[in-house]
Amino acid sequence: MLTRRHRSEPTLVRLPPVYQAALDHLSLRTRVRKSEYIREALVDLLAQYEDLLVGDATQSTDSP
């Protein structure tokens, strides 16, 4: 399973306006950062497709 590294890498995520508004509203109501919701969703997605990532996780991202 993939785990979080100690340092985060910055990533730009563009959302449709409807999703952005919903995420803004949820964040205001729950006082949880939007970035935390996005991380949680990504963790869930990667867990769902973990069987596809098993072979890829052992390969280095530095090689061409």
N, C-alpha and C positions, 0 to 999 in steps of 0.2 A: 504494500500500500504506500502511496505517496504521503509524505509528511511535510509540514511547513518547515522551511529553513528559518534560521534566526533572522536573516535580513530579507526584507521584501523587495521585490523588483517592481518599479513603477510600470503600470500598464494603463493605457487609455481605453476606456470602454464607452462606446457610443450607444445610447439607448433611444428607442422611439419615444417621442414626447409623452405618450400615454403611460409607458413604463416608467419614465422619469418622474412624472407627476405622482404615480402610485407609490413609487419608492420614496419620494420626498414626504408624502403624507404618512406612510408607514413609519419612516424614521422620526418624524415629528411626534407622532402619537406614542411611539415606544421608547424614544430617546436612545435608540441604537443607531450607530453610524451606518450610513448607506454602504460604505465599503465592507463592513462586516457582513451585511446581508449578501452582497455579491460574493464574498469569499465563501460563505456558507453554501450558496447555490453552486459554486464551482466545485467545492469539496463533494457535494452530493452527486453532481454530474460525473466527476472523475471516478467516484466509487461505483457508480452505475456501469461505467465502461472499463472498469479495472482489468477485466480479462483481456481486453484489447491492448492495454498498456503494459502488460507483464513483460513481453519481449522487448518493447521499446525502452523501458525504464533502465535496462542494463546497459544500453548503448550510450556513449558519450555524446553530448550535444556539441562538443567542440570539433568533432570530425565532420568533414564535408559530405 
